[in-house]
Every structure is written in C-alpha cells, then in structure tokens.
Amino acid sequence: MLAWQSAQRFEVDLDGARKASKLCADDFSQPERKISPEQYLALLQYLAQYLARHSQSKDISFALGQHMLPGHYGSASQALLHAKNLRQALQILVQFQSSLCPLLTPRVKEENGQMILYWMDQWGAPGLLPFLVEKHMTAVTAMCRWLSEQRLPWRYCFNRSRAAHIEQHQVHLGHDLRFDCYLDAMIIPSDYLDIPWPRANAVSAEQAIAQANAELAQQAPVQSIIPQLYDYLAANLRCTPSLEKAAHHFDCSIATFKRHLARHGTHFQAELDQVRTHMALYLFHFQSMDNEGVAAYLGFHDATNFRRSFKRWTGRTPSLLRLALE
C-alpha cells in the first residue's frame, strides 16, 4: 500500500494513522487485502495533515504520484504498462478507474485538436482535493514520461489560486501551469495521442484488458453518488434539472438524497453549478462560443443573466476564465 509505505518513510505516527483510517494490522501485513475508498482517503488525509503540522516535506503529494501508475493493481496495471500509445493509456485509466485511481474520477474529451483529461472529486474531499489533484496529475505525467520515453507537452489547469510553493509543480509537472481555472485538468495536443510507445505490447495489453474486465465483473461495485449525479446532470442540463427530478432518478426521497450528498460534503445546487460551469468552459474553449451562445445553450434568457450567474458560480467573469484556459 503506497500511502502506508510513505507514512513509514516519513516517520508518521503509525498508530494514529491506523486509528484515523479505521484500519488494523492485518490490512498492512497482507498486500492483496483491499481497503475501502473512504479508508484510503482518511489515511491520505491523516498523512497530509500530519506532515503539514510537523513542517516536513511539502512535496508528499508529488512523491506519492511518482509511484502511483502504472502501479501494482493487478491486470489494470499490466494493461497500462503495455499500452500502445497515450490514447489507449487514457482509455484504460478511465475504464478501470476503480482500481487505478479510486479517489478521483478521470474524464476525457477530445475536440478541436486537443485532448483534455479532467479530474473530479469522487468521495467528497474538498479539503484534500488539491493534494489529490497534484498526486494524480503527477502520476499520469510520470507514467507517460516513462512509457513514451519523452516529456509530453501537457498543460495543467488548476481549480484554485496560485500555489505557494510553485517550485514543486514545476519540478514534477512542468512550467505550463494555469491557476484559477475552475477545473482541474491536463490538456495535450491530439497529435500525441497515437504516437507508438516503445514499451507497447499489443497482445499483452489486450490480454490484460480482457482479464481486468473479467475481474471487474466479479467485484462488488463500489460507487459514489457524486460522479453518477454529474453524469445525470450533464445529460439533462438543457431539461432544467431539479433536486426533485434528481432524487426521483436515483429512486430515493428528497431527504435521503440530500443526506447522500451531505455525506460527501456537497449539496445539489453546488453540483449543478459545477456541471453548468464545466459545460460553459467546454463551449467557450472547444466550440468557440461567445456569451450569447453559451447563455442560449444553458437556457438563460440573455447574456447578462448568464454572466451574473457565472460569476456567482465561480467568482469570476466568463472573459477572465476564458483567458485562464487559453
């Protein structure tokens, strides 16, 4: 378990880590034993907070990411290891996210000569999200550099203000960093998607993918409602989604639905505003729409109302966010 090994290396209070994550000694003595996403999240949170309190290494998120992928997660990792190119590697990452990156949901879009990989909170960890994003972005960057044997020209967008210690980002990610983007994403020209990777093995990759699919079918599903709600809202964005409609879609009462979201540190309006913002950014960046076009797509009566709502969602005007993504 990578997080536990790091806790030992950084001399973290191991008993405290066990208690915080509700784990027992057997969970660490048997590497094949699986823990829940909530336990993994609690362990990482304890690790990050402990090191922050004791003024130790500020690059723990990047250090964890360096060794995260392809990882040792069974057939899914083997599939990544033998991926023929970046396109297939990203497809594998998304398809087997429950094994490869269980705490964040990776989503991929390709349009207008660009591929965007963006990361979504899956289990409700707003306080730890910057840590997780750094970890996952570093993991993909390091994996691609190793398997492609070159440093790929990723552009990194962060949904937060400029980091205090930018040097770590530059060392582990690169210098093309954008902050205040209201989206945690990695963008790369589509030209790099289909370049063959030196370590590729098409037969081994297909065999590993088939085995990973078989393993996935046998596993009890461990799903968070957050990515499911995101997909529902994105598909119904032009049909005026509401709390009542969403609760009905997930076959529960409004009160129960609210409790599900509250357990993940969120609420319906926040999730709806996020989906609207992401769609607006997509239309701005990939479809080259102006305020009037985006306002019409999202069902606003005019661009003025849209700009006002957009600023409420993000704290910034559409024009400023468009510049951040360029």
Phi and psi restraints in degrees (value plus and minus 20) as a CYANA .aco file:
   2 LEU   PHI     -79.8   -39.8
   2 LEU   PSI     -64.8   -24.8
   3 ALA   PHI     -84.0   -44.0
   3 ALA   PSI     -58.6   -18.6
   4 TRP   PHI     -89.4   -49.4
   4 TRP   PSI     -59.9   -19.9
   5 GLN   PHI     -80.8   -40.8
   5 GLN   PSI     -58.5   -18.5
   6 SER   PHI     -88.8   -48.8
   6 SER   PSI     -57.3   -17.3
   7 ALA   PHI     -80.5   -40.5
   7 ALA   PSI     -60.7   -20.7
   8 GLN   PHI     -87.1   -47.1
   8 GLN   PSI     -61.8   -21.8
   9 ARG   PHI     -85.4   -45.4
   9 ARG   PSI     -57.0   -17.0
  10 PHE   PHI    -110.4   -70.4
  10 PHE   PSI     -11.9    28.1
  11 GLU   PHI      36.6    76.6
  11 GLU   PSI      26.3    66.3
  12 VAL   PHI     -98.0   -58.0
  12 VAL   PSI     134.3   174.3
  13 ASP   PHI     -83.5   -43.5
  13 ASP   PSI      82.2   122.2
  14 LEU   PHI     -89.3   -49.3
  14 LEU   PSI     -55.8   -15.8
  15 ASP   PHI     -84.2   -44.2
  15 ASP   PSI     -61.3   -21.3
  16 GLY   PHI     -83.7   -43.7
  16 GLY   PSI     -58.6   -18.6
  17 ALA   PHI     -84.8   -44.8
  17 ALA   PSI     -60.7   -20.7
  18 ARG   PHI     -82.6   -42.6
  18 ARG   PSI     -65.4   -25.4
  19 LYS   PHI     -85.5   -45.5
  19 LYS   PSI     -62.3   -22.3
  20 ALA   PHI     -83.4   -43.4
  20 ALA   PSI     -56.1   -16.1
  21 SER   PHI    -118.1   -78.1
  21 SER   PSI     -17.6    22.4
  22 LYS   PHI      35.9    75.9
  22 LYS   PSI      25.7    65.7
  23 LEU   PHI    -131.6   -91.6
  23 LEU   PSI     137.0   177.0
  24 CYS   PHI    -135.8   -95.8
  24 CYS   PSI     152.1   192.1
  25 ALA   PHI     -80.2   -40.2
  25 ALA   PSI     -53.7   -13.7
  26 ASP   PHI     -82.7   -42.7
  26 ASP   PSI     -47.7    -7.7
  27 ASP   PHI     -85.7   -45.7
  27 ASP   PSI     -41.6    -1.6
  28 PHE   PHI    -124.6   -84.6
  28 PHE   PSI     -43.3    -3.3
  29 SER   PHI    -100.2   -60.2
  29 SER   PSI     -35.4     4.6
  30 GLN   PHI    -139.9   -99.9
  30 GLN   PSI      76.8   116.8
  31 PRO   PHI     -77.5   -37.5
  31 PRO   PSI     -49.2    -9.2
  32 GLU   PHI     -97.9   -57.9
  32 GLU   PSI     -32.4     7.6
  33 ARG   PHI     -89.7   -49.7
  33 ARG   PSI     113.3   153.3
  34 LYS   PHI    -114.3   -74.3
  34 LYS   PSI     127.5   167.5
  35 ILE   PHI    -136.7   -96.7
  35 ILE   PSI     143.4   183.4
  36 SER   PHI     -96.6   -56.6
  36 SER   PSI     137.5   177.5
  37 PRO   PHI     -77.6   -37.6
  37 PRO   PSI     -56.1   -16.1
  38 GLU   PHI     -85.1   -45.1
  38 GLU   PSI     -59.0   -19.0
  39 GLN   PHI     -87.4   -47.4
  39 GLN   PSI     -61.5   -21.5
  40 TYR   PHI     -82.4   -42.4
  40 TYR   PSI     -62.7   -22.7
  41 LEU   PHI     -83.7   -43.7
  41 LEU   PSI     -63.5   -23.5
  42 ALA   PHI     -83.4   -43.4
  42 ALA   PSI     -58.2   -18.2
  43 LEU   PHI     -85.6   -45.6
  43 LEU   PSI     -64.8   -24.8
  44 LEU   PHI     -84.9   -44.9
  44 LEU   PSI     -58.8   -18.8
  45 GLN   PHI     -84.2   -44.2
  45 GLN   PSI     -63.1   -23.1
  46 TYR   PHI     -82.6   -42.6
  46 TYR   PSI     -64.3   -24.3
  47 LEU   PHI     -80.2   -40.2
  47 LEU   PSI     -67.6   -27.6
  48 ALA   PHI     -83.7   -43.7
  48 ALA   PSI     -64.3   -24.3
  49 GLN   PHI     -88.2   -48.2
  49 GLN   PSI     -60.6   -20.6
  50 TYR   PHI     -81.2   -41.2
  50 TYR   PSI     -67.3   -27.3
  51 LEU   PHI     -87.9   -47.9
  51 LEU   PSI     -54.8   -14.8
  52 ALA   PHI     -86.0   -46.0
  52 ALA   PSI     -61.0   -21.0
  53 ARG   PHI     -85.8   -45.8
  53 ARG   PSI     -54.0   -14.0
  54 HIS   PHI    -118.4   -78.4
  54 HIS   PSI      -6.1    33.9
  55 SER   PHI      33.0    73.0
  55 SER   PSI      18.5    58.5
  56 GLN   PHI    -112.4   -72.4
  56 GLN   PSI    -182.9  -142.9
  57 SER   PHI     -66.3   -26.3
  57 SER   PSI     112.8   152.8
  58 LYS   PHI    -111.9   -71.9
  58 LYS   PSI     -18.2    21.8
  59 ASP   PHI    -131.8   -91.8
  59 ASP   PSI       4.3    44.3
  60 ILE   PHI     -80.9   -40.9
  60 ILE   PSI     -58.9   -18.9
  61 SER   PHI     -82.8   -42.8
  61 SER   PSI     -60.7   -20.7
  62 PHE   PHI     -91.1   -51.1
  62 PHE   PSI     -58.6   -18.6
  63 ALA   PHI     -82.8   -42.8
  63 ALA   PSI     -60.8   -20.8
  64 LEU   PHI     -84.6   -44.6
  64 LEU   PSI     -60.7   -20.7
  65 GLY   PHI     -84.9   -44.9
  65 GLY   PSI     -52.6   -12.6
  66 GLN   PHI     -78.9   -38.9
  66 GLN   PSI     -48.9    -8.9
  67 HIS   PHI    -132.7   -92.7
  67 HIS   PSI      -8.0    32.0
  68 MET   PHI    -100.5   -60.5
  68 MET   PSI     -61.0   -21.0
  69 LEU   PHI    -145.4  -105.4
  69 LEU   PSI     126.2   166.2
  70 PRO   PHI     -83.3   -43.3
  70 PRO   PSI     -41.1    -1.1
  71 GLY   PHI      58.3    98.3
  71 GLY   PSI    -189.0  -149.0
  72 HIS   PHI    -148.4  -108.4
  72 HIS   PSI      41.5    81.5
  73 TYR   PHI    -132.0   -92.0
  73 TYR   PSI      14.8    54.8
  74 GLY   PHI      59.7    99.7
  74 GLY   PSI    -164.0  -124.0
  75 SER   PHI     -85.1   -45.1
  75 SER   PSI     -51.3   -11.3
  76 ALA   PHI     -82.2   -42.2
  76 ALA   PSI     -61.0   -21.0
  77 SER   PHI     -86.0   -46.0
  77 SER   PSI     -59.2   -19.2
  78 GLN   PHI     -83.8   -43.8
  78 GLN   PSI     -57.0   -17.0
  79 ALA   PHI     -83.3   -43.3
  79 ALA   PSI     -63.4   -23.4
  80 LEU   PHI     -82.9   -42.9
  80 LEU   PSI     -62.2   -22.2
  81 LEU   PHI     -79.7   -39.7
  81 LEU   PSI     -54.2   -14.2
  82 HIS   PHI    -123.5   -83.5
  82 HIS   PSI      -9.4    30.6
  83 ALA   PHI     -75.3   -35.3
  83 ALA   PSI     120.2   160.2
  84 LYS   PHI     -98.7   -58.7
  84 LYS   PSI     -43.0    -3.0
  85 ASN   PHI    -185.7  -145.7
  85 ASN   PSI    -199.0  -159.0
  86 LEU   PHI     -84.4   -44.4
  86 LEU   PSI     -57.7   -17.7
  87 ARG   PHI     -79.1   -39.1
  87 ARG   PSI     -68.4   -28.4
  88 GLN   PHI     -86.8   -46.8
  88 GLN   PSI     -57.5   -17.5
  89 ALA   PHI     -80.8   -40.8
  89 ALA   PSI     -62.3   -22.3
  90 LEU   PHI     -88.0   -48.0
  90 LEU   PSI     -57.4   -17.4
  91 GLN   PHI     -82.4   -42.4
  91 GLN   PSI     -61.7   -21.7
  92 ILE   PHI     -85.2   -45.2
  92 ILE   PSI     -62.5   -22.5
  93 LEU   PHI     -79.0   -39.0
  93 LEU   PSI     -63.4   -23.4
  94 VAL   PHI     -92.1   -52.1
  94 VAL   PSI     -62.9   -22.9
  95 GLN   PHI     -84.7   -44.7
  95 GLN   PSI     -57.1   -17.1
  96 PHE   PHI    -136.5   -96.5
  96 PHE   PSI      19.5    59.5
  97 GLN   PHI     -82.8   -42.8
  97 GLN   PSI     -48.8    -8.8
  98 SER   PHI     -84.2   -44.2
  98 SER   PSI     -47.4    -7.4
  99 SER   PHI    -114.7   -74.7
  99 SER   PSI     -59.4   -19.4
 100 LEU   PHI    -106.7   -66.7
 100 LEU   PSI     -54.5   -14.5
 101 CYS   PHI    -171.3  -131.3
 101 CYS   PSI      53.5    93.5
 102 PRO   PHI     -91.3   -51.3
 102 PRO   PSI     -33.6     6.4
 103 LEU   PHI    -115.6   -75.6
 103 LEU   PSI     -44.2    -4.2
 104 LEU   PHI    -143.3  -103.3
 104 LEU   PSI     128.7   168.7
 105 THR   PHI    -118.2   -78.2
 105 THR   PSI      97.6   137.6
 106 PRO   PHI    -104.8   -64.8
 106 PRO   PSI     115.7   155.7
 107 ARG   PHI    -148.7  -108.7
 107 ARG   PSI     125.5   165.5
 108 VAL   PHI    -148.3  -108.3
 108 VAL   PSI     115.7   155.7
 109 LYS   PHI    -155.2  -115.2
 109 LYS   PSI     120.8   160.8
 110 GLU   PHI    -144.6  -104.6
 110 GLU   PSI     108.3   148.3
 111 GLU   PHI    -183.3  -143.3
 111 GLU   PSI     123.1   163.1
 112 ASN   PHI      30.9    70.9
 112 ASN   PSI      22.8    62.8
 113 GLY   PHI      56.9    96.9
 113 GLY   PSI      -4.1    35.9
 114 GLN   PHI    -155.4  -115.4
 114 GLN   PSI     126.8   166.8
 115 MET   PHI    -133.0   -93.0
 115 MET   PSI     109.2   149.2
 116 ILE   PHI    -137.2   -97.2
 116 ILE   PSI     106.6   146.6
 117 LEU   PHI    -130.1   -90.1
 117 LEU   PSI      93.1   133.1
 118 TYR   PHI    -140.8  -100.8
 118 TYR   PSI     130.0   170.0
 119 TRP   PHI    -130.6   -90.6
 119 TRP   PSI     112.5   152.5
 120 MET   PHI    -139.9   -99.9
 120 MET   PSI     120.3   160.3
 121 ASP   PHI     -84.0   -44.0
 121 ASP   PSI     109.1   149.1
 122 GLN   PHI    -125.7   -85.7
 122 GLN   PSI     -49.6    -9.6
 123 TRP   PHI    -140.8  -100.8
 123 TRP   PSI      -7.5    32.5
 124 GLY   PHI      56.9    96.9
 124 GLY   PSI      48.5    88.5
 125 ALA   PHI    -152.1  -112.1
 125 ALA   PSI      39.9    79.9
 126 PRO   PHI     -78.6   -38.6
 126 PRO   PSI     -56.0   -16.0
 127 GLY   PHI     -90.6   -50.6
 127 GLY   PSI     -47.6    -7.6
 128 LEU   PHI    -119.9   -79.9
 128 LEU   PSI     -20.8    19.2
 129 LEU   PHI     -79.1   -39.1
 129 LEU   PSI     -65.4   -25.4
 130 PRO   PHI     -77.0   -37.0
 130 PRO   PSI     -60.7   -20.7
 131 PHE   PHI     -79.6   -39.6
 131 PHE   PSI     -67.9   -27.9
 132 LEU   PHI     -86.5   -46.5
 132 LEU   PSI     -60.0   -20.0
 133 VAL   PHI     -83.6   -43.6
 133 VAL   PSI     -65.7   -25.7
 134 GLU   PHI     -78.4   -38.4
 134 GLU   PSI     -63.3   -23.3
 135 LYS   PHI     -81.7   -41.7
 135 LYS   PSI     -67.3   -27.3
 136 HIS   PHI     -93.6   -53.6
 136 HIS   PSI     -58.8   -18.8
 137 MET   PHI     -83.8   -43.8
 137 MET   PSI     -61.7   -21.7
 138 THR   PHI     -83.3   -43.3
 138 THR   PSI     -59.2   -19.2
 139 ALA   PHI     -80.9   -40.9
 139 ALA   PSI     -68.0   -28.0
 140 VAL   PHI     -86.8   -46.8
 140 VAL   PSI     -61.6   -21.6
 141 THR   PHI     -81.4   -41.4
 141 THR   PSI     -68.2   -28.2
 142 ALA   PHI     -85.8   -45.8
 142 ALA   PSI     -61.6   -21.6
 143 MET   PHI     -82.2   -42.2
 143 MET   PSI     -66.2   -26.2
 144 CYS   PHI     -84.6   -44.6
 144 CYS   PSI     -57.5   -17.5
 145 ARG   PHI     -85.4   -45.4
 145 ARG   PSI     -59.0   -19.0
 146 TRP   PHI     -91.5   -51.5
 146 TRP   PSI     -68.5   -28.5
 147 LEU   PHI     -95.5   -55.5
 147 LEU   PSI     -51.0   -11.0
 148 SER   PHI    -110.4   -70.4
 148 SER   PSI     -35.3     4.7
 149 GLU   PHI      39.9    79.9
 149 GLU   PSI      13.5    53.5
 150 GLN   PHI    -176.6  -136.6
 150 GLN   PSI     140.4   180.4
 151 ARG   PHI    -109.3   -69.3
 151 ARG   PSI      92.9   132.9
 152 LEU   PHI     -98.7   -58.7
 152 LEU   PSI     127.8   167.8
 153 PRO   PHI    -102.4   -62.4
 153 PRO   PSI      43.0    83.0
 154 TRP   PHI     -90.1   -50.1
 154 TRP   PSI     125.3   165.3
 155 ARG   PHI    -131.2   -91.2
 155 ARG   PSI     114.6   154.6
 156 TYR   PHI    -132.9   -92.9
 156 TYR   PSI     107.4   147.4
 157 CYS   PHI    -136.5   -96.5
 157 CYS   PSI     114.3   154.3
 158 PHE   PHI    -142.8  -102.8
 158 PHE   PSI     120.0   160.0
 159 ASN   PHI    -110.9   -70.9
 159 ASN   PSI      38.3    78.3
 160 ARG   PHI    -188.6  -148.6
 160 ARG   PSI     150.8   190.8
 161 SER   PHI     -92.6   -52.6
 161 SER   PSI     148.4   188.4
 162 ARG   PHI     -75.4   -35.4
 162 ARG   PSI     113.8   153.8
 163 ALA   PHI     -87.2   -47.2
 163 ALA   PSI     128.4   168.4
 164 ALA   PHI     -90.0   -50.0
 164 ALA   PSI     -54.4   -14.4
 165 HIS   PHI    -134.2   -94.2
 165 HIS   PSI      55.3    95.3
 166 ILE   PHI     -87.5   -47.5
 166 ILE   PSI     -39.7     0.3
 167 GLU   PHI     -80.5   -40.5
 167 GLU   PSI     -58.5   -18.5
 168 GLN   PHI     -85.1   -45.1
 168 GLN   PSI     -59.0   -19.0
 169 HIS   PHI     -82.8   -42.8
 169 HIS   PSI     -62.4   -22.4
 170 GLN   PHI     -87.6   -47.6
 170 GLN   PSI     -58.8   -18.8
 171 VAL   PHI     -87.6   -47.6
 171 VAL   PSI     -65.7   -25.7
 172 HIS   PHI    -111.3   -71.3
 172 HIS   PSI     -44.9    -4.9
 173 LEU   PHI    -133.0   -93.0
 173 LEU   PSI     -69.9   -29.9
 174 GLY   PHI     119.1   159.1
 174 GLY   PSI    -188.5  -148.5
 175 HIS   PHI    -125.5   -85.5
 175 HIS   PSI     -27.9    12.1
 176 ASP   PHI    -108.5   -68.5
 176 ASP   PSI      57.6    97.6
 177 LEU   PHI    -135.2   -95.2
 177 LEU   PSI     113.2   153.2
 178 ARG   PHI    -145.4  -105.4
 178 ARG   PSI     111.1   151.1
 179 PHE   PHI    -134.5   -94.5
 179 PHE   PSI     150.0   190.0
 180 ASP   PHI      38.0    78.0
 180 ASP   PSI      22.0    62.0
 181 CYS   PHI    -117.5   -77.5
 181 CYS   PSI     -30.7     9.3
 182 TYR   PHI      38.1    78.1
 182 TYR   PSI       8.3    48.3
 183 LEU   PHI    -182.3  -142.3
 183 LEU   PSI     113.8   153.8
 184 ASP   PHI    -117.8   -77.8
 184 ASP   PSI      85.4   125.4
 185 ALA   PHI    -166.5  -126.5
 185 ALA   PSI     136.8   176.8
 186 MET   PHI    -142.2  -102.2
 186 MET   PSI     108.4   148.4
 187 ILE   PHI    -141.9  -101.9
 187 ILE   PSI     118.6   158.6
 188 ILE   PHI    -165.4  -125.4
 188 ILE   PSI     125.2   165.2
 189 PRO   PHI     -79.8   -39.8
 189 PRO   PSI     121.7   161.7
 190 SER   PHI     -82.4   -42.4
 190 SER   PSI     -39.3     0.7
 191 ASP   PHI     -77.3   -37.3
 191 ASP   PSI     -45.5    -5.5
 192 TYR   PHI    -108.7   -68.7
 192 TYR   PSI     -25.7    14.3
 193 LEU   PHI     -90.7   -50.7
 193 LEU   PSI     -54.6   -14.6
 194 ASP   PHI    -132.2   -92.2
 194 ASP   PSI      -7.4    32.6
 195 ILE   PHI     -90.4   -50.4
 195 ILE   PSI     105.1   145.1
 196 PRO   PHI     -80.2   -40.2
 196 PRO   PSI     120.7   160.7
 197 TRP   PHI    -115.4   -75.4
 197 TRP   PSI     117.6   157.6
 198 PRO   PHI     -78.0   -38.0
 198 PRO   PSI     -52.2   -12.2
 199 ARG   PHI    -108.4   -68.4
 199 ARG   PSI     -15.7    24.3
 200 ALA   PHI     -85.0   -45.0
 200 ALA   PSI     127.0   167.0
 201 ASN   PHI    -166.8  -126.8
 201 ASN   PSI      79.9   119.9
 202 ALA   PHI     -80.6   -40.6
 202 ALA   PSI     -62.3   -22.3
 203 VAL   PHI     -85.4   -45.4
 203 VAL   PSI     -66.8   -26.8
 204 SER   PHI     -83.9   -43.9
 204 SER   PSI     -58.6   -18.6
 205 ALA   PHI     -83.0   -43.0
 205 ALA   PSI     -66.9   -26.9
 206 GLU   PHI     -85.0   -45.0
 206 GLU   PSI     -59.3   -19.3
 207 GLN   PHI     -84.0   -44.0
 207 GLN   PSI     -62.2   -22.2
 208 ALA   PHI     -86.8   -46.8
 208 ALA   PSI     -58.6   -18.6
 209 ILE   PHI     -83.8   -43.8
 209 ILE   PSI     -64.1   -24.1
 210 ALA   PHI     -81.5   -41.5
 210 ALA   PSI     -62.3   -22.3
 211 GLN   PHI     -87.1   -47.1
 211 GLN   PSI     -60.4   -20.4
 212 ALA   PHI     -84.6   -44.6
 212 ALA   PSI     -57.8   -17.8
 213 ASN   PHI     -84.0   -44.0
 213 ASN   PSI     -60.4   -20.4
 214 ALA   PHI     -84.6   -44.6
 214 ALA   PSI     -61.8   -21.8
 215 GLU   PHI     -85.5   -45.5
 215 GLU   PSI     -59.1   -19.1
 216 LEU   PHI     -84.8   -44.8
 216 LEU   PSI     -58.2   -18.2
 217 ALA   PHI     -86.8   -46.8
 217 ALA   PSI     -46.4    -6.4
 218 GLN   PHI    -107.3   -67.3
 218 GLN   PSI     -35.0     5.0
 219 GLN   PHI    -101.2   -61.2
 219 GLN   PSI     125.5   165.5
 220 ALA   PHI     -90.1   -50.1
 220 ALA   PSI     108.5   148.5
 221 PRO   PHI     -83.2   -43.2
 221 PRO   PSI     111.9   151.9
 222 VAL   PHI    -137.9   -97.9
 222 VAL   PSI      77.8   117.8
 223 GLN   PHI    -141.4  -101.4
 223 GLN   PSI     124.5   164.5
 224 SER   PHI    -119.5   -79.5
 224 SER   PSI     127.6   167.6
 225 ILE   PHI     -92.9   -52.9
 225 ILE   PSI     -39.8     0.2
 226 ILE   PHI     -82.8   -42.8
 226 ILE   PSI     -74.5   -34.5
 227 PRO   PHI     -85.5   -45.5
 227 PRO   PSI     -50.8   -10.8
 228 GLN   PHI     -85.7   -45.7
 228 GLN   PSI     -60.6   -20.6
 229 LEU   PHI     -86.4   -46.4
 229 LEU   PSI     -59.5   -19.5
 230 TYR   PHI     -78.2   -38.2
 230 TYR   PSI     -66.7   -26.7
 231 ASP   PHI     -83.0   -43.0
 231 ASP   PSI     -61.7   -21.7
 232 TYR   PHI     -82.5   -42.5
 232 TYR   PSI     -66.8   -26.8
 233 LEU   PHI     -86.0   -46.0
 233 LEU   PSI     -60.5   -20.5
 234 ALA   PHI     -82.6   -42.6
 234 ALA   PSI     -58.6   -18.6
 235 ALA   PHI     -94.4   -54.4
 235 ALA   PSI     -42.3    -2.3
 236 ASN   PHI    -138.2   -98.2
 236 ASN   PSI       0.6    40.6
 237 LEU   PHI     -81.9   -41.9
 237 LEU   PSI     -51.2   -11.2
 238 ARG   PHI    -111.5   -71.5
 238 ARG   PSI     -12.9    27.1
 239 CYS   PHI    -131.9   -91.9
 239 CYS   PSI       3.6    43.6
 240 THR   PHI      32.5    72.5
 240 THR   PSI      46.3    86.3
 241 PRO   PHI     -83.9   -43.9
 241 PRO   PSI     125.9   165.9
 242 SER   PHI    -156.3  -116.3
 242 SER   PSI     146.9   186.9
 243 LEU   PHI     -79.7   -39.7
 243 LEU   PSI     -62.4   -22.4
 244 GLU   PHI     -83.6   -43.6
 244 GLU   PSI     -64.1   -24.1
 245 LYS   PHI     -85.8   -45.8
 245 LYS   PSI     -59.7   -19.7
 246 ALA   PHI     -86.2   -46.2
 246 ALA   PSI     -63.9   -23.9
 247 ALA   PHI     -80.3   -40.3
 247 ALA   PSI     -61.3   -21.3
 248 HIS   PHI     -83.9   -43.9
 248 HIS   PSI     -61.1   -21.1
 249 HIS   PHI     -80.8   -40.8
 249 HIS   PSI     -58.2   -18.2
 250 PHE   PHI    -111.1   -71.1
 250 PHE   PSI      -9.3    30.7
 251 ASP   PHI      37.3    77.3
 251 ASP   PSI      29.5    69.5
 252 CYS   PHI    -168.9  -128.9
 252 CYS   PSI     147.0   187.0
 253 SER   PHI     -93.3   -53.3
 253 SER   PSI     143.6   183.6
 254 ILE   PHI     -81.2   -41.2
 254 ILE   PSI     -61.4   -21.4
 255 ALA   PHI     -83.9   -43.9
 255 ALA   PSI     -63.6   -23.6
 256 THR   PHI     -85.6   -45.6
 256 THR   PSI     -61.1   -21.1
 257 PHE   PHI     -82.0   -42.0
 257 PHE   PSI     -61.9   -21.9
 258 LYS   PHI     -81.8   -41.8
 258 LYS   PSI     -59.9   -19.9
 259 ARG   PHI     -85.5   -45.5
 259 ARG   PSI     -60.0   -20.0
 260 HIS   PHI     -77.7   -37.7
 260 HIS   PSI     -65.5   -25.5
 261 LEU   PHI     -89.2   -49.2
 261 LEU   PSI     -59.5   -19.5
 262 ALA   PHI     -82.7   -42.7
 262 ALA   PSI     -55.3   -15.3
 263 ARG   PHI     -83.3   -43.3
 263 ARG   PSI     -43.0    -3.0
 264 HIS   PHI    -121.2   -81.2
 264 HIS   PSI      -5.6    34.4
 265 GLY   PHI      50.7    90.7
 265 GLY   PSI      10.7    50.7
 266 THR   PHI    -165.3  -125.3
 266 THR   PSI    -198.4  -158.4
 267 HIS   PHI    -168.9  -128.9
 267 HIS   PSI     148.9   188.9
 268 PHE   PHI     -79.9   -39.9
 268 PHE   PSI     -66.0   -26.0
 269 GLN   PHI     -83.2   -43.2
 269 GLN   PSI     -58.8   -18.8
 270 ALA   PHI     -82.7   -42.7
 270 ALA   PSI     -61.1   -21.1
 271 GLU   PHI     -88.5   -48.5
 271 GLU   PSI     -60.5   -20.5
 272 LEU   PHI     -84.2   -44.2
 272 LEU   PSI     -63.7   -23.7
 273 ASP   PHI     -82.5   -42.5
 273 ASP   PSI     -56.1   -16.1
 274 GLN   PHI     -85.9   -45.9
 274 GLN   PSI     -65.0   -25.0
 275 VAL   PHI     -83.7   -43.7
 275 VAL   PSI     -62.5   -22.5
 276 ARG   PHI     -80.9   -40.9
 276 ARG   PSI     -62.5   -22.5
 277 THR   PHI     -83.5   -43.5
 277 THR   PSI     -65.7   -25.7
 278 HIS   PHI     -82.5   -42.5
 278 HIS   PSI     -59.9   -19.9
 279 MET   PHI     -86.0   -46.0
 279 MET   PSI     -60.4   -20.4
 280 ALA   PHI     -81.5   -41.5
 280 ALA   PSI     -64.5   -24.5
 281 LEU   PHI     -83.9   -43.9
 281 LEU   PSI     -59.2   -19.2
 282 TYR   PHI     -82.2   -42.2
 282 TYR   PSI     -65.1   -25.1
 283 LEU   PHI     -86.6   -46.6
 283 LEU   PSI     -57.7   -17.7
 284 PHE   PHI     -84.6   -44.6
 284 PHE   PSI     -70.6   -30.6
 285 HIS   PHI    -100.3   -60.3
 285 HIS   PSI     -63.4   -23.4
 286 PHE   PHI    -117.8   -77.8
 286 PHE   PSI     -49.2    -9.2
 287 GLN   PHI    -122.0   -82.0
 287 GLN   PSI     -24.7    15.3
 288 SER   PHI      35.6    75.6
 288 SER   PSI      14.7    54.7
 289 MET   PHI     -98.1   -58.1
 289 MET   PSI     134.0   174.0
 290 ASP   PHI    -115.9   -75.9
 290 ASP   PSI    -198.9  -158.9
 291 ASN   PHI     -77.7   -37.7
 291 ASN   PSI     -59.5   -19.5
 292 GLU   PHI     -85.1   -45.1
 292 GLU   PSI     -61.6   -21.6
 293 GLY   PHI     -86.2   -46.2
 293 GLY   PSI     -62.9   -22.9
 294 VAL   PHI     -87.2   -47.2
 294 VAL   PSI     -60.5   -20.5
 295 ALA   PHI     -79.2   -39.2
 295 ALA   PSI     -63.7   -23.7
 296 ALA   PHI     -85.5   -45.5
 296 ALA   PSI     -61.9   -21.9
 297 TYR   PHI     -81.8   -41.8
 297 TYR   PSI     -61.2   -21.2
 298 LEU   PHI    -104.8   -64.8
 298 LEU   PSI     -20.4    19.6
 299 GLY   PHI      68.7   108.7
 299 GLY   PSI      -1.8    38.2
 300 PHE   PHI    -105.1   -65.1
 300 PHE   PSI     129.7   169.7
 301 HIS   PHI     -89.7   -49.7
 301 HIS   PSI     -53.4   -13.4
 302 ASP   PHI    -175.9  -135.9
 302 ASP   PSI     149.9   189.9
 303 ALA   PHI     -86.8   -46.8
 303 ALA   PSI     -50.0   -10.0
 304 THR   PHI     -83.8   -43.8
 304 THR   PSI     -66.6   -26.6
 305 ASN   PHI     -83.0   -43.0
 305 ASN   PSI     -57.6   -17.6
 306 PHE   PHI     -84.2   -44.2
 306 PHE   PSI     -66.7   -26.7
 307 ARG   PHI     -80.2   -40.2
 307 ARG   PSI     -59.9   -19.9
 308 ARG   PHI     -84.3   -44.3
 308 ARG   PSI     -64.5   -24.5
 309 SER   PHI     -86.7   -46.7
 309 SER   PSI     -61.2   -21.2
 310 PHE   PHI     -81.1   -41.1
 310 PHE   PSI     -60.7   -20.7
 311 LYS   PHI     -87.1   -47.1
 311 LYS   PSI     -53.4   -13.4
 312 ARG   PHI     -88.2   -48.2
 312 ARG   PSI     -58.5   -18.5
 313 TRP   PHI     -87.0   -47.0
 313 TRP   PSI     -61.5   -21.5
 314 THR   PHI    -136.2   -96.2
 314 THR   PSI     -37.3     2.7
 315 GLY   PHI      61.7   101.7
 315 GLY   PSI     -15.6    24.4
 316 ARG   PHI    -157.1  -117.1
 316 ARG   PSI     140.2   180.2
 317 THR   PHI    -101.0   -61.0
 317 THR   PSI     137.7   177.7
 318 PRO   PHI     -76.0   -36.0
 318 PRO   PSI     -59.6   -19.6
 319 SER   PHI     -84.4   -44.4
 319 SER   PSI     -58.2   -18.2
 320 LEU   PHI     -87.2   -47.2
 320 LEU   PSI     -60.0   -20.0
 321 LEU   PHI     -91.1   -51.1
 321 LEU   PSI     -53.3   -13.3
 322 ARG   PHI     -82.2   -42.2
 322 ARG   PSI     -61.2   -21.2
 323 LEU   PHI     -84.7   -44.7
 323 LEU   PSI     -57.3   -17.3
 324 ALA   PHI     -83.4   -43.4
 324 ALA   PSI     -50.6   -10.6
 325 LEU   PHI    -109.2   -69.2
 325 LEU   PSI     -32.5     7.5
